[in-house]
């Protein structure tokens, strides 16, 4: 059983984006004079309350875990997975087909829900920063306050990173007292510069602790987490520095420079430098790939940033396994199954390229299915068998309507899970060290250098045969290593391949690399305009 971490004892603020008052008391109605009179109470009421937002308990909430949110936009728009229509299941008015086919509209509920969630949390960070700034004015010698402020700024920067990645042209709001009429839209390159600056200025104040480990910094924003985000900014600088992503046939061509220790660096040099900063902190690959996703994965030496999970202590949920498993498969473990998400044919082809990759069976349930007792799982009067190659966007009326598709197997079954398998002990992994090695390998190759050593570390961990570090091999490796981890859309965009046709999806326009500003957001603020290619 995990120890209950600090942010589970929160005194949270009531907050509505852009309309809250700094005079509001914490939710338990403790007088403000009491709520902020000690460093611990200040931390609880300005920093710790933010961490409950990173994991979610319902649709569109959290950075990953629940459905209909950020994870879905990054997974089911790519080439790695889909939610196929199975007769009366998973059509949902065409929602999942539209997302997979890049046919989303400005009122798409997943697009809107993700926007609302990200800005709601940014609003809470702004309220915290407003309060911290006022406390710093009152007590400029207090050594805790600048540290707390840096942590909140870094959290806010992470949320703007997701907004920039998904929506590109978004408003930068830095205070909770701003009026809607004063909210202005920023170009993507401006948001990129803002996120970079906020992280750069926060990093010196952040702890070097591993936040995936239980203890004081468990689940928190620490220096390695910020370094990871900086590496992602640098690696994707051509994407985030490009204010016209509809040109050049979808191949990003933005520019940016990074200043590290007083020296200007190219994005590739900066990526390498930030990856090296994480390497220097002692992270290493787990010898067992699957340990990163085990029920006890808080002991992983590889994970950098996780969403802490525990059926009793936390409300954060993992719905991704539940919605992938066949009903009978889940029932064998006394859990729920929604019989949905499956691997695409393209993903399976990458895993089968050459000899089958050793991670195939660690990532997917394929073929006959066995229960916890080792016996075949029965689907009525026959043994349940997943049919990976029978997958299509619509399998309704086919012999394999309910069994088509390889299913998610990356996270270990938690036999003590609650809520039908949604409340589990496995922490959800957001960032891990294998990504650091592959980011460095890619940056080296893009800079005209050799990235073989870093690529071979990742492949060697699972005893995969050696491959030369070319951009194509690295892109394949990123799927082999990170399938189901919500990274694929960003990778395809960076490589200029997001809009290319795949099975059941024709070529899409480059403007689809960015999601639309939700229609109701535009209706509330005349200062905002829609992203190119979309109609209001």
Helices and strands as residue ranges (DSSP letters): G 6-9, H 32-35, H 39-43, I 44-48, H 49-51, H 70-75, E 81-82, G 92-94, H 95-100, H 109-138, H 143-167, G 180-182, H 188-203, H 223-235, H 237-240, G 248-250, E 258-260, E 263-265, H 267-279, G 289-293, G 297-299, E 303-307, H 327-331, E 342-343, H 345-352, H 360-363, E 364-365, E 367-368, E 378-379, E 382-383, E 385-386, G 388-390, E 407-408, G 419-421, E 428-432, H 433-446, H 452-461, H 471-482, H 488-494, G 510-513, H 519-524
